Amino acid sequence: MKAQGPTRLLPLWLRLAVITPVTLVGIPLQWLAVKFDLRAAAIIPVLYHRFLCRVLGVRIIVRGERDAKLPALILANHVSWLDIPVMSTLGPLSFIAKTEVGTWPVVGLLARLQRSVFIDRTRRSATARANAAVAARLGRGDAIVLFAEGTTGDGTRVLPFRSSLVGAVRDALTASADARVVLQPLTITYIRRGGLPLSQAEQAEIAWYGDMDLAPHLKGVMTGAPIDVCLTWGEAILFDASTDRKAATRLAEKRVREAMRAARAGRGLVKA
């Protein structure tokens, strides 16, 4: 188990004063790295999000290990915008995001700079293009994150996983006779705040779902007490031409549910 300790709690103005200049310097550096396909394009987001989580006072506990031997489509539950920086501290990752995310101020820019794959879930042709894009990235050996519920939840339960985008793995397999990839479950569980276990009601202070406005939620996270989040890697599922994608997706969902149940049950035992 690895943990990242937060700095002492900083006032909002000081957090913004620290985060803003680093972001403004990092954006052009990452843009150049992506444009010229430099190795730094994978490293800069990891360093930036580790810095961001530290300033925000987010402590990250990691259980299990990612299977790094093969390209991975990571199937995760989704609770909050905070999931992105938290997961990005683990290593080079890209995300599958809804098209509208790419139009959001600042957030959309950062998502593009992290080489996210955008998909319009309302159009089948767009899904096919996204599948092809994900397949190409997997073919390069990248790790791609799919929030398999298709939306954010309240942090207390896991919504049913959707299997349609797992078809991207099938595309990757058919593109090369010897292609091998894995589906790997990753569970995000927010367990403590200010050193105390989160109640079900307190989960709403961190979860961002439904029609919540982003700005007040951002302020609530940035001004509140330090947060402990548990990231649990599940056993990887080898995906080949004979694998039933729906069955594999259901298995990943089952492992995420079990890991969340275990993390919530043991939340009072995690040391701050």
Residue frames as qw, qx, qy, qz and C-alpha x, y, z in Angstrom:
[[0.000, 0.889, 0.458, 0.000, 0.00, 0.00, 0.00],
 [0.410, 0.158, 0.005, 0.898, 1.28, 3.42, -0.97],
 [0.113, -0.853, -0.473, 0.186, 0.10, 6.71, 0.46],
 [0.342, 0.457, 0.064, 0.819, 0.58, 10.32, -0.45],
 [0.308, -0.575, -0.525, 0.546, 0.48, 12.69, 2.50],
 [0.157, 0.870, 0.315, 0.346, -1.07, 16.14, 2.18],
 [0.271, 0.306, -0.283, 0.868, 0.49, 19.42, 3.15],
 [0.016, -0.378, -0.638, 0.671, -1.09, 21.27, 6.06],
 [0.215, 0.743, 0.632, 0.053, -4.48, 22.80, 5.31],
 [0.263, -0.051, 0.144, 0.953, -4.02, 26.01, 3.31],
 [0.304, 0.581, 0.364, -0.661, -6.57, 28.84, 2.95],
 [0.653, 0.595, 0.466, 0.048, -8.39, 29.06, -0.39],
 [0.270, 0.948, -0.122, -0.115, -6.59, 32.19, -1.58],
 [0.272, -0.674, 0.663, 0.180, -3.21, 30.66, -0.94],
 [0.680, 0.110, 0.717, 0.112, -4.14, 27.42, -2.68],
 [0.562, 0.774, 0.290, 0.024, -5.25, 29.38, -5.74],
 [0.027, 0.932, -0.332, -0.140, -2.13, 31.53, -5.59],
 [0.441, -0.437, 0.759, 0.194, -0.01, 28.37, -5.74],
 [0.648, 0.294, 0.699, 0.073, -2.06, 26.40, -8.29],
 [0.459, 0.844, 0.183, -0.208, -2.67, 29.21, -10.83],
 [0.117, 0.821, -0.486, -0.276, 0.92, 30.05, -11.86],
 [0.407, -0.253, 0.865, 0.149, 1.92, 26.38, -12.03],
 [0.596, 0.498, 0.625, -0.079, -1.09, 25.70, -14.28],
 [0.376, 0.894, -0.013, -0.245, -0.32, 28.68, -16.53],
 [0.058, -0.678, 0.691, 0.243, 3.28, 27.50, -16.97],
 [0.491, -0.077, 0.867, 0.024, 2.32, 23.86, -17.40],
 [0.649, 0.589, 0.385, -0.287, -0.29, 24.39, -20.13],
 [0.471, 0.791, -0.315, -0.231, 2.10, 25.66, -22.86],
 [0.153, -0.515, 0.842, 0.046, 4.72, 23.08, -21.87],
 [0.567, 0.136, 0.800, -0.141, 2.22, 20.25, -22.19],
 [0.613, 0.704, 0.140, -0.331, 0.84, 21.70, -25.45],
 [0.267, 0.737, -0.587, -0.200, 4.33, 21.60, -26.98],
 [0.314, -0.293, 0.901, -0.063, 4.94, 18.10, -25.64],
 [0.648, 0.374, 0.621, -0.234, 1.68, 16.82, -27.18],
 [0.515, 0.784, -0.088, -0.336, 2.21, 18.66, -30.46],
 [0.328, 0.671, -0.659, -0.089, 5.66, 17.16, -30.99],
 [0.947, -0.098, -0.269, -0.149, 4.77, 13.78, -29.44],
 [0.201, 0.585, -0.652, 0.438, 7.47, 14.08, -26.79],
 [0.536, -0.172, -0.793, 0.233, 7.87, 11.67, -23.88],
 [0.036, -0.011, -0.442, 0.896, 7.17, 14.61, -21.58],
 [0.490, -0.205, -0.309, -0.789, 3.53, 14.55, -22.74],
 [0.738, -0.295, -0.600, -0.093, 3.01, 11.48, -20.54],
 [0.546, -0.127, -0.535, 0.632, 5.09, 12.74, -17.60],
 [0.014, -0.249, 0.108, -0.962, 3.90, 16.34, -17.17],
 [0.595, -0.435, -0.288, -0.611, 0.26, 15.44, -16.28],
 [0.776, -0.289, -0.524, 0.200, 1.45, 12.97, -13.63],
 [0.426, -0.017, -0.346, 0.836, 3.67, 15.58, -11.96],
 [0.197, -0.323, -0.084, -0.922, 1.01, 18.28, -12.23],
 [0.687, -0.435, -0.381, -0.441, -1.74, 16.17, -10.66],
 [0.701, -0.237, -0.513, 0.434, 0.53, 15.01, -7.84],
 [0.196, 0.098, -0.206, 0.954, 1.25, 18.66, -7.11],
 [0.402, -0.366, -0.257, -0.799, -2.47, 19.54, -7.35],
 [0.744, -0.408, -0.516, -0.118, -3.56, 16.79, -4.96],
 [0.569, -0.139, -0.455, 0.670, -0.90, 17.78, -2.47],
 [0.006, -0.172, 0.082, -0.982, -2.00, 21.41, -2.48],
 [0.572, -0.352, -0.331, -0.663, -5.66, 20.38, -2.15],
 [0.379, -0.380, 0.675, -0.506, -4.81, 18.16, 0.80],
 [0.913, 0.096, -0.130, -0.374, -5.82, 14.90, -0.87],
 [0.337, -0.475, 0.812, -0.042, -4.20, 11.78, 0.57],
 [0.776, 0.299, -0.376, -0.408, -4.15, 8.83, -1.84],
 [0.564, -0.325, 0.748, -0.130, -4.04, 5.24, -0.64],
 [0.610, 0.394, -0.542, -0.424, -3.35, 2.62, -3.32],
 [0.685, -0.192, 0.675, -0.194, -4.23, -1.03, -2.91],
 [0.839, 0.344, 0.412, 0.085, -3.29, -3.70, -5.41],
 [0.288, -0.464, 0.475, 0.690, -1.21, -3.14, -8.53],
 [0.622, 0.624, -0.069, -0.468, -1.83, -2.28, -12.11],
 [0.830, 0.082, 0.472, 0.286, -0.90, -4.94, -14.64],
 [0.098, 0.843, -0.233, -0.475, 1.64, -2.91, -16.62],
 [0.487, -0.195, 0.753, 0.398, 2.80, -5.73, -18.86],
 [0.273, 0.422, 0.741, 0.445, 0.05, -5.17, -21.45],
 [0.133, -0.247, -0.161, -0.946, -1.94, -2.20, -22.78],
 [0.060, -0.356, -0.840, 0.405, -4.92, -1.64, -20.50],
 [0.290, -0.516, -0.341, -0.730, -8.46, -0.37, -20.76],
 [0.129, -0.046, -0.720, 0.680, -9.08, 0.63, -17.15],
 [0.362, -0.553, -0.581, -0.475, -12.72, 0.35, -16.07],
 [0.195, -0.029, -0.558, 0.806, -13.44, 2.64, -13.13],
 [0.110, -0.769, -0.624, 0.087, -16.41, 3.95, -11.21],
 [0.231, 0.421, 0.082, 0.874, -16.93, 7.72, -11.26],
 [0.328, -0.632, -0.585, 0.388, -17.73, 9.96, -8.30],
 [0.108, -0.909, -0.108, 0.388, -16.40, 13.47, -8.88],
 [0.480, 0.845, -0.190, 0.140, -14.26, 15.76, -11.03],
 [0.355, -0.757, 0.540, -0.089, -11.64, 15.05, -8.35],
 [0.937, 0.014, 0.346, 0.048, -11.34, 11.49, -9.71],
 [0.690, 0.692, -0.066, 0.203, -9.29, 12.79, -12.64],
 [0.095, 0.802, -0.499, 0.315, -6.40, 14.36, -10.71],
 [0.698, -0.443, 0.515, -0.226, -6.48, 11.55, -8.13],
 [0.939, 0.186, 0.281, 0.060, -6.18, 8.79, -10.75],
 [0.578, 0.773, -0.152, 0.213, -3.65, 10.76, -12.78],
 [0.291, -0.794, 0.515, -0.139, -1.16, 10.64, -9.91],
 [0.903, -0.150, 0.403, -0.022, -0.76, 6.89, -10.52],
 [0.500, -0.178, 0.622, 0.575, 1.09, 7.21, -13.83],
 [0.150, 0.207, -0.446, -0.858, 0.51, 8.16, -17.47],
 [0.291, 0.439, 0.839, -0.136, -3.21, 7.80, -18.20],
 [0.179, -0.038, -0.336, -0.924, -5.66, 9.14, -20.73],
 [0.338, 0.285, 0.700, -0.561, -9.43, 9.26, -20.38],
 [0.007, 0.404, 0.741, 0.536, -12.53, 8.63, -22.44],
 [0.043, 0.354, 0.412, -0.838, -14.79, 11.65, -21.92],
 [0.346, 0.719, 0.598, -0.078, -18.13, 12.94, -23.13],
 [0.441, 0.515, 0.285, 0.677, -17.92, 15.42, -26.01],
 [0.168, -0.915, -0.199, -0.308, -19.32, 18.27, -23.92],
 [0.693, -0.604, 0.009, 0.393, -16.39, 18.01, -21.51],
 [0.612, 0.113, 0.265, 0.737, -14.14, 19.22, -24.32],
 [0.086, 0.708, 0.302, 0.632, -16.17, 22.46, -24.51],
 [0.518, -0.799, -0.275, 0.131, -15.91, 23.34, -20.81],
 [0.142, 0.902, -0.287, 0.291, -13.63, 26.30, -19.96],
 [0.191, -0.679, 0.674, -0.222, -10.24, 25.24, -18.58],
 [0.730, -0.133, 0.644, -0.184, -11.42, 21.68, -17.88],
 [0.831, 0.523, 0.173, -0.075, -11.84, 20.97, -21.59],
 [0.350, 0.824, -0.437, 0.083, -8.41, 22.35, -22.37],
 [0.341, -0.547, 0.742, -0.186, -6.78, 20.25, -19.65],
 [0.838, 0.112, 0.505, -0.175, -8.64, 17.16, -20.88],
 [0.739, 0.670, -0.066, -0.002, -7.37, 17.68, -24.43],
 [0.130, 0.789, -0.579, 0.161, -3.84, 18.23, -23.18],
 [0.524, -0.332, 0.761, -0.192, -4.06, 14.89, -21.36],
 [0.222, 0.218, -0.811, -0.495, -4.93, 13.36, -24.75],
 [0.498, 0.202, 0.687, -0.489, -8.46, 12.39, -23.78],
 [0.002, 0.166, 0.823, 0.543, -10.66, 10.62, -26.32],
 [0.363, 0.193, 0.292, -0.863, -14.00, 12.42, -26.68],
 [0.003, -0.225, -0.926, -0.303, -17.20, 10.63, -27.61],
 [0.476, -0.050, -0.023, -0.878, -20.72, 11.72, -28.41],
 [0.235, 0.023, 0.945, -0.224, -22.74, 8.96, -26.74],
 [0.551, 0.470, 0.374, -0.579, -25.88, 9.97, -28.66],
 [0.622, 0.624, -0.294, -0.370, -24.46, 9.02, -32.07],
 [0.957, -0.063, 0.274, 0.078, -23.48, 5.50, -33.07],
 [0.703, 0.615, -0.081, 0.349, -21.06, 6.76, -35.71],
 [0.062, -0.832, 0.387, -0.392, -19.27, 8.82, -33.06],
 [0.800, -0.434, 0.390, -0.138, -19.01, 5.76, -30.83],
 [0.930, 0.274, 0.124, 0.212, -17.41, 3.83, -33.69],
 [0.415, 0.768, -0.233, 0.428, -14.86, 6.59, -34.22],
 [0.402, -0.737, 0.424, -0.340, -14.07, 6.71, -30.51],
 [0.950, -0.155, 0.272, -0.004, -13.64, 2.92, -30.48],
 [0.794, 0.498, -0.035, 0.347, -11.14, 3.22, -33.34],
 [0.091, 0.826, -0.325, 0.451, -9.26, 6.01, -31.54],
 [0.670, -0.572, 0.407, -0.242, -9.09, 4.02, -28.31],
 [0.974, 0.100, 0.166, 0.113, -7.97, 0.94, -30.23],
 [0.582, 0.680, -0.191, 0.402, -5.16, 2.92, -31.85],
 [0.204, -0.774, 0.422, -0.425, -3.99, 4.19, -28.47],
 [0.866, -0.327, 0.353, -0.134, -4.10, 0.72, -26.97],
 [0.897, 0.387, 0.005, 0.216, -2.09, -0.47, -29.95],
 [0.299, 0.757, -0.346, 0.467, 0.60, 2.02, -28.90],
 [0.577, -0.070, -0.673, 0.457, 0.65, 0.53, -25.42],
 [0.153, -0.392, 0.197, -0.886, -1.24, 3.37, -23.71],
 [0.111, -0.347, -0.855, 0.369, -3.45, 2.98, -20.64],
 [0.233, -0.328, -0.313, -0.860, -6.94, 4.40, -21.23],
 [0.098, 0.181, 0.758, -0.619, -9.51, 5.02, -18.50],
 [0.322, -0.360, -0.589, -0.648, -13.20, 4.43, -19.15],
 [0.308, -0.033, 0.571, -0.761, -15.67, 5.54, -16.50],
 [0.102, -0.094, -0.932, -0.334, -17.82, 2.55, -17.25],
 [0.125, 0.524, 0.717, -0.442, -20.98, 3.77, -15.48],
 [0.253, 0.553, 0.518, 0.602, -21.30, 6.48, -18.12],
 [0.194, -0.813, -0.098, -0.540, -21.94, 9.17, -15.48],
 [0.109, 0.362, -0.660, 0.650, -20.99, 10.14, -11.94],
 [0.585, -0.476, -0.649, -0.098, -22.59, 8.51, -8.91],
 [0.401, -0.840, 0.014, -0.366, -23.04, 9.58, -5.30],
 [0.165, 0.608, -0.693, 0.350, -19.98, 7.69, -4.07],
 [0.559, -0.273, 0.626, -0.470, -21.95, 5.20, -1.98],
 [0.807, 0.202, 0.545, -0.105, -22.79, 2.69, -4.70],
 [0.188, -0.278, 0.685, 0.647, -21.66, 1.56, -8.13],
 [0.648, 0.457, 0.080, -0.604, -24.00, 2.05, -11.09],
 [0.887, 0.217, 0.400, 0.080, -24.25, -0.65, -13.81],
 [0.284, -0.478, 0.528, 0.642, -21.25, -0.68, -16.15],
 [0.685, 0.633, 0.044, -0.359, -21.84, -0.16, -19.88],
 [0.758, -0.161, 0.540, 0.328, -20.06, -2.54, -22.22],
 [0.624, 0.757, 0.196, 0.000, -20.37, -0.69, -25.55],
 [0.175, 0.911, -0.373, 0.002, -17.02, 1.10, -25.42],
 [0.632, -0.416, 0.646, 0.099, -15.25, -2.08, -24.40],
 [0.813, 0.506, 0.282, 0.051, -15.72, -2.87, -28.09],
 [0.206, 0.907, -0.365, -0.030, -12.66, -0.69, -28.63],
 [0.483, -0.491, 0.723, 0.043, -10.62, -3.55, -27.25],
 [0.787, 0.302, 0.538, 0.025, -12.09, -5.84, -29.87],
 [0.507, 0.861, -0.043, -0.004, -11.01, -3.38, -32.57],
 [0.129, -0.800, 0.585, 0.023, -7.48, -3.41, -31.18],
 [0.666, -0.192, 0.721, 0.024, -7.39, -7.19, -31.26],
 [0.749, 0.518, 0.411, 0.044, -8.60, -7.44, -34.85],
 [0.269, 0.931, -0.226, -0.102, -6.08, -4.83, -35.97],
 [0.172, 0.631, -0.754, 0.063, -3.21, -7.16, -35.14],
 [0.826, -0.043, -0.537, -0.165, -3.14, -10.93, -34.98],
 [0.636, -0.055, -0.605, 0.476, -0.87, -10.95, -31.91],
 [0.155, -0.530, 0.156, -0.819, -2.48, -8.02, -30.06],
 [0.533, -0.396, -0.718, 0.211, -3.16, -8.66, -26.37],
 [0.127, -0.507, 0.154, -0.839, -4.78, -6.26, -23.93],
 [0.265, -0.296, -0.835, 0.380, -6.36, -6.36, -20.49],
 [0.343, -0.713, -0.246, -0.560, -9.41, -4.87, -18.86],
 [0.439, -0.033, -0.652, 0.618, -8.45, -3.78, -15.37],
 [0.346, -0.804, -0.448, -0.180, -10.95, -2.67, -12.73],
 [0.319, 0.161, -0.366, 0.859, -10.08, 0.37, -10.63],
 [0.345, -0.722, -0.597, -0.046, -12.25, 1.38, -7.68],
 [0.128, 0.409, -0.193, 0.883, -12.40, 4.95, -6.37],
 [0.514, -0.636, -0.576, 0.003, -13.67, 5.23, -2.79],
 [0.013, 0.601, -0.263, 0.754, -13.61, 8.46, -0.80],
 [0.660, -0.297, -0.677, 0.134, -13.34, 7.25, 2.78],
 [0.479, -0.571, -0.390, 0.541, -12.30, 10.00, 5.19],
 [0.198, 0.758, 0.088, 0.615, -12.25, 13.75, 5.59],
 [0.225, -0.748, 0.326, -0.532, -10.33, 15.58, 8.27],
 [0.073, 0.333, -0.890, 0.303, -9.26, 12.18, 9.58],
 [0.510, 0.086, 0.642, -0.565, -12.84, 11.02, 10.23],
 [0.262, 0.216, 0.895, 0.290, -14.80, 8.38, 8.29],
 [0.265, -0.002, -0.277, -0.924, -17.30, 9.85, 5.83],
 [0.463, 0.307, 0.706, -0.440, -20.97, 9.25, 6.54],
 [0.410, 0.459, 0.711, 0.340, -23.31, 8.64, 3.63],
 [0.104, 0.944, 0.298, -0.098, -24.53, 12.24, 3.84],
 [0.277, -0.791, 0.304, 0.453, -20.95, 13.59, 3.85],
 [0.596, 0.085, 0.636, 0.483, -20.19, 11.72, 0.64],
 [0.336, 0.821, 0.437, 0.148, -22.31, 14.35, -1.13],
 [0.172, -0.921, 0.131, 0.324, -19.76, 17.00, -0.21],
 [0.339, -0.457, 0.667, 0.481, -17.22, 15.23, -2.42],
 [0.450, 0.337, 0.782, 0.270, -19.41, 13.52, -5.02],
 [0.196, 0.434, -0.149, -0.867, -20.35, 15.66, -8.03],
 [0.143, 0.222, 0.921, 0.286, -23.36, 14.27, -9.85],
 [0.162, 0.736, 0.643, -0.135, -26.76, 15.12, -11.26],
 [0.279, 0.815, 0.235, 0.451, -27.21, 18.84, -11.96],
 [0.547, -0.684, -0.107, 0.470, -24.76, 20.13, -9.35],
 [0.294, 0.942, -0.130, 0.092, -23.01, 23.37, -10.27],
 [0.828, 0.196, -0.267, 0.452, -19.27, 22.96, -10.62],
 [0.179, 0.639, -0.275, 0.696, -18.06, 26.24, -9.09],
 [0.576, -0.610, 0.235, -0.491, -19.64, 25.81, -5.61],
 [0.989, -0.141, -0.031, 0.029, -18.50, 22.19, -5.54],
 [0.656, 0.445, -0.271, 0.546, -14.93, 23.20, -6.40],
 [0.119, -0.666, 0.309, -0.668, -14.99, 25.75, -3.59],
 [0.823, -0.449, 0.093, -0.335, -16.36, 23.18, -1.15],
 [0.955, 0.041, -0.124, 0.266, -13.54, 20.72, -1.90],
 [0.517, 0.507, -0.231, 0.650, -10.84, 23.39, -1.89],
 [0.202, -0.621, 0.286, -0.701, -11.90, 24.96, 1.41],
 [0.873, -0.386, -0.079, -0.289, -12.76, 21.78, 3.30],
 [0.594, -0.596, 0.541, -0.002, -10.65, 19.47, 5.42],
 [0.078, 0.464, -0.828, -0.306, -8.11, 17.04, 3.86],
 [0.877, 0.153, -0.018, -0.456, -9.60, 14.08, 2.00],
 [0.358, -0.331, 0.866, 0.108, -8.54, 10.44, 2.04],
 [0.786, 0.370, -0.135, -0.477, -9.31, 8.45, -1.09],
 [0.612, -0.252, 0.744, 0.087, -8.65, 4.76, -1.65],
 [0.596, 0.518, -0.418, -0.448, -7.78, 3.51, -5.15],
 [0.693, -0.198, 0.687, -0.090, -8.08, -0.26, -5.47],
 [0.363, 0.421, -0.685, -0.471, -6.71, -2.12, -8.48],
 [0.881, 0.006, 0.334, -0.334, -8.70, -5.25, -9.25],
 [0.613, -0.151, 0.708, 0.316, -7.38, -8.36, -10.92],
 [0.243, 0.463, -0.439, -0.731, -6.81, -7.73, -14.62],
 [0.772, 0.315, 0.504, -0.224, -9.02, -9.55, -17.12],
 [0.267, -0.257, 0.686, 0.626, -7.18, -10.82, -20.18],
 [0.581, 0.592, 0.250, -0.499, -9.17, -9.87, -23.26],
 [0.227, -0.227, 0.771, 0.549, -8.72, -11.81, -26.48],
 [0.330, 0.052, -0.541, -0.772, -10.77, -12.55, -29.59],
 [0.420, -0.271, -0.852, -0.155, -12.84, -15.19, -27.81],
 [0.115, -0.222, -0.624, 0.740, -13.79, -13.04, -24.81],
 [0.079, -0.733, -0.628, -0.251, -17.42, -11.99, -24.36],
 [0.183, 0.359, -0.161, 0.901, -17.16, -8.22, -23.79],
 [0.533, -0.560, -0.146, -0.616, -20.44, -8.08, -21.89],
 [0.876, -0.363, -0.302, 0.097, -19.39, -10.87, -19.54],
 [0.618, 0.107, -0.256, 0.736, -15.97, -9.25, -19.04],
 [0.083, -0.500, 0.033, -0.862, -17.60, -5.90, -18.26],
 [0.724, -0.540, -0.216, -0.372, -19.94, -7.52, -15.73],
 [0.844, -0.192, -0.316, 0.388, -16.95, -9.19, -14.06],
 [0.353, 0.286, -0.187, 0.871, -15.12, -5.85, -13.84],
 [0.388, -0.564, -0.094, -0.723, -18.23, -4.24, -12.34],
 [0.847, -0.425, -0.313, -0.058, -18.48, -7.04, -9.76],
 [0.722, -0.044, -0.293, 0.626, -14.86, -6.54, -8.71],
 [0.076, 0.423, -0.080, 0.899, -15.35, -2.77, -8.39],
 [0.615, -0.565, -0.203, -0.511, -18.44, -3.28, -6.23],
 [0.871, -0.318, -0.315, 0.205, -16.58, -5.71, -3.97],
 [0.549, 0.142, -0.227, 0.792, -13.58, -3.38, -3.64],
 [0.171, -0.527, -0.006, -0.832, -15.79, -0.40, -2.76],
 [0.765, -0.521, -0.262, -0.272, -17.62, -2.47, -0.14],
 [0.822, -0.170, -0.292, 0.458, -14.30, -3.52, 1.38],
 [0.333, 0.310, -0.140, 0.879, -12.89, 0.02, 1.37],
 [0.381, -0.569, -0.083, -0.724, -16.00, 1.49, 2.99],
 [0.847, -0.436, -0.297, -0.063, -16.11, -1.28, 5.58],
 [0.784, -0.190, -0.190, 0.560, -12.45, -0.68, 6.52],
 [0.227, 0.784, 0.054, 0.575, -12.46, 3.10, 6.25],
 [0.485, -0.845, 0.081, -0.208, -12.08, 3.63, 9.99],
 [0.881, -0.330, 0.172, 0.293, -8.90, 1.57, 10.00],
 [0.634, 0.558, 0.050, 0.534, -7.00, 3.67, 7.47],
 [0.509, -0.528, -0.167, 0.659, -4.34, 5.77, 9.14],
 [0.243, 0.957, 0.159, 0.010, -4.43, 9.46, 8.30]]
